[in-house]
Amino acid sequence: MATFTSNRVEETIEFARDWARNLQPNDVIALLGGLGTGKTHFVKGLLRGVGSAEDATSPTFTLLHEYRSGRLPVFHFDFYRLTQPNELEEIAFDEYLEDGGVTVIEWADRFPEVLPERTRRLHFEVLDESRRLISERAK
């Protein structure tokens, strides 16, 4: 995937569902972009793509949501409220990276140094009120 333009929330969810079908154990996905760019909606579709019927919500205040009902568990992190990378030790972030699931991180650009080399980076941008640009980039 180079880029995808979503014209509405439902398209973001459908795109993520299709994109997620090829995910493998221990994949790591960094979701990068400001508030309201569609990151959590993307996770909703990603869950559908791994066969989960659960509905994703932003883990901004809890830092982590675990979804274990699909073919792969999904560990959904949000780094927005964290101020230092050592706070990740308190929630055993490193252990999740090798736990056989898919680790998805909103606001991953807060601590890029903790991301493994294999991390796939998806950038989310607002084009206008309803359209979003999603692009996968090397860094």
Long-range contacts (C-beta under 8 A, 24 or more apart in sequence): 1-134, 1-135, 1-136, 2-135, 2-136, 3-133, 3-134, 3-135, 3-136, 4-133, 4-134, 4-135, 5-127, 5-131, 5-132, 5-133, 5-134, 6-38, 6-131, 6-132, 6-133, 6-134, 7-130, 7-131, 8-130, 9-38, 9-41, 12-38, 12-41, 12-42, 12-45, 12-132, 12-134, 13-41, 13-42, 13-44, 13-45, 13-48, 14-45, 15-42, 15-45, 15-134, 16-41, 16-42, 16-43, 16-44, 16-45, 16-46, 16-48, 16-49, 17-45, 17-46, 17-48, 17-49, 18-49, 19-45, 19-46, 19-49, 20-45, 20-46, 20-47, 20-48, 20-49, 20-50, 20-102, 21-49, 21-50, 23-49, 23-50, 23-72, 23-102, 24-72, 25-72, 25-100, 25-101, 25-102, 26-97, 26-98, 26-99, 26-100, 26-101, 26-102, 26-103, 26-118, 27-102, 27-103, 27-118, 27-120, 28-97, 28-102, 28-103, 28-105, 28-115, 28-116, 28-118, 28-119, 28-120, 29-102, 29-103, 29-104, 29-105, 29-119, 29-120, 29-121, 29-122, 30-105, 30-108, 30-109, 30-112, 30-115, 30-119, 30-120, 30-121, 30-122, 31-104, 31-105, 31-106, 31-107, 31-108, 31-122, 31-124, 32-107, 32-108, 32-109, 32-121, 32-122, 32-123, 32-124, 33-123, 33-124, 33-125, 34-124, 34-126, 36-126, 37-124, 37-125, 37-126, 37-132, 38-124, 38-132, 38-134, 39-106, 39-124, 40-106, 42-122, 42-124, 42-134, 43-74, 43-76, 43-104, 43-106, 46-74, 46-102, 46-104, 47-74, 50-74, 50-102, 58-106, 59-106, 60-106, 63-91, 64-91, 64-96, 68-101, 72-100, 72-101, 72-102, 73-99, 73-100, 73-101, 73-102, 74-101, 74-102, 74-104, 75-99, 75-101, 75-102, 75-103, 75-104, 76-104, 76-106, 77-103, 77-104, 77-105, 77-106, 78-105, 78-106, 78-107, 79-105, 79-106, 79-107, 79-108, 79-110, 79-111, 80-106, 80-107, 80-110, 82-110, 82-111, 85-111, 85-113, 85-114, 88-114
